[in-house]
Amino acid sequence: MISHHEPPEAPQADTLQYPNLVDRAIACIEEHNGAIDETLLIARVFGNATNATLWRPLLRNVLSQHPAARLRPDGLWTTRAAPDVVTFPDEFVVLDVETTGLKPSHQRIIEVGLIRVSPHGSPMRWSSLVDPGRRVPHYVRTLTGIDDQTLSGAPEFRSIAPTIVEIIGDLPVVGHNIEFDLAFINAEMVRAGLPKLVNQGIDTLALASTLVSEARRLNLADVARALGVQGKEAHRALADASTTLDVFGVLLTRARTQGLASLEDLARLNQRRRAPAPIHRPIGRARSILDRAHLEGIPHAPGVYIMRDGAGSVIYVGKARDLRKRVASYYSQPLGYTRKMDGLIQTLERIDVEVVGCELEALILESQLIRRYRPRFNVVQRNVEQYVYVRVDVSNPWPRVTVARDRSADGAAYFGPFRAASSARKAVALVNDTLPLRSCRRSFMDKRSYGSPCLELSLNRCLGPCVGQADPDLYREYVYDVLEFFRGDDRRLIARLHAKLEDTVASMDFERAATLRDRIKQVETLAREQRGLDSVAQHRQALLVLPAVEAGTRTIWYLLNGRRWAVLTINDADSASDIATRFEPIHQRATLAADGFLPDHHSVDEMSILARWMRRTPGHEAYIPLDGQSLEAGCRRALAVDLSVPFGEGSGGTEADDSAVTEYDSVATACTDTSASLRG
């Protein structure tokens, strides 16, 4: 009798028989209808208390001698021959997505590809680009070829979600690393307020890990190459879905030859590849790495902290209302959760701090330092060169609306710069799609600009100045609507957009209506951003009074067109005339420079911060316009400001249209649902 605790002494290979052991194993397999899980078989043959890992090599060695016994890829020992009848699904959907990153909770989908396979005809193929609402990272652009320009005009996910749900239905979903694709789809479903997909997933990656031993790696391209499948264009959703479909067909053939015959068998094979549940251990904290000496000398005060590496280079800049509390919070950060945080903590060698008088000043200083040092662990506000302007070339007899990277002295009207470049491009595209303005590059300064109309004229998307049929007065009216829109009065242009939305709904094109509704929201957001810049610059020259670091002092910012032109720290005991004397040369230089002191890429962040603070406490006495009053009168008001009432740290005001309900919400709220019901 074989012990349940000690393995038998391994005999020589030529005498390895163990006939009783083989008989017991075969009998156990037959008792389970000719197929039993290997772990269960070990428990039945050697005892429930047996260590399966210890006995598995012996079981496989002795059963390999039996002509009827074989181990299937899904971990079942069987005595049956290859099945004559298989019940693999003949109707399923292949899914592939391209994304801006790897985490569904933080990243977004940029392309979806679906192939629905049916026994009743050729596969149905569908794909769509998706607007992620953010920039496409460089490595994704390199990998997929999809950039921000490619996604200009693409629908948002919630607009195509009903189509995706309709195509997939209740069918199994096949994909290469299908859990990744379904996780992104379901994350987008949640954001759109829709129920998650609960379809069964079939993972060709898991199947390939067992059935394609000759593949060097398990990525889709290597698996396809190992199986002799001709790969399509890599890293595009529909092309990868097509390759996955071909790979899945070859894998099903291999699965059948190795005894697998049903969807349940494939699911069991998928399950075997999944990693075991992680063992929960105490979470390491950054305090085990960071030196407590970093906290020495850091006060409980507002300011900016600057983190440096061993070479003295700035690696991160942050602001805090309480510097000591903020820096101390890094010591309790868990390790192993994000590479960014782990890399920051492991690289940190020194922390410098700059104490300021208030949180607003800390925000402005943080923005300046990020632009100056471009720290590698700061992402926001680092790509200021990507900000864009909206340009209307009013100096041309037939102006057009475009996006420009920089402001030029060419007589055109410029608006911005806008920090969300993709939103600006979509706004310009929507304006050109709604108003029949020209989009061509003709100069209209010579005879060559006339004649040979382009396709836009035949599509009624241009009034046709090149063929002399455009009405100059009507054209100028459209241009005026655009100029007024970007100057803050969006009523006329928004009315035109709403009219187009209503026409789209009336024509029963609900998916286009939903897309148009989303675009109108983006345009209004862009208009709000421009109004924010305009509001902070509505008074050409103004003073802003803020607390200073030392007691009994205050800081006065001299604002020119919404930007800081100069900063003075004064004593509360100073007289208004003395302060005005100090400000006089500043005031004179500001008056001379006012016309040329316009927003640029480096100042728009600062202006946006200041505009947000002004919206929080409208009418605060700390903001003192100099229009219509003398410089000394302004300084007298600055001395009277009560600094115990913080500027911009309440929630007393927002923009009026932040809480407004726009017309298109009532017109097209149900566009997506209606479209889905009509197709159903």
Buried (B, 14 or more C-beta within 10 A) or exposed (E): EBEEEEBEEEEEEEEEEBEEBBEBBBEBBEEBEBBBBBEBBBBBBBEEEBEBEEBBEBBEEBBEEBEEBBBBBBBBBBBBEEBEEBEBBEEBBBBBBBBBBEEBEEBBBBBBBBBBBEEEEEBEBBBBBBBBBBBBEEEBBEEBEBBBEBBBBBBBBBBBBBBBBBBBEEBBBBBBBBBBBBBBBBBBBEBBEBEEBEBBBBBBBBBBBBBBEEBEEBBBBBBBBBBEBEBBEBBBBBBBBBBBBBBBEBBBEBBBEBBBBBBEBBBBBBEBBEEEEEEEEEEEBBBEBBEEEBBEEBEEBBBBBBBBBEEEEBBBBBBBBBBBEBBBEBBEBEBEEEEEBBEBBEBBBEBEBBBBBBBBBBBBBBBBBBBEBBBBBBEEBBEBEBBBBBBBBBEBBBBBBBBBBEBEEEEBBBBBBBBBBBBBBBBBBBBBBBBBBBBBEBEBEEEEBEEEBBEBBEEEBBBBBBEEEBEEEEBBEBBEBBBBBBBBBBEBBBEBBBEBBBEBBEEEBBBBBBBBBBBBBBBBEBBBBBBBBBBBBBBBBBBBBBBBBEEEBBBBBBBBBBBBBBEBEBBEEBBBEBBBEBBEEBBEBBEEEBEEBBBBBBBBBBBBBBBBBBBBBEEBBBBBBBEEEEBBBBBBBBBEBEBEEBBBEEEEBEBEEEEEEBBBEEBBEBBBEBBBEEEE
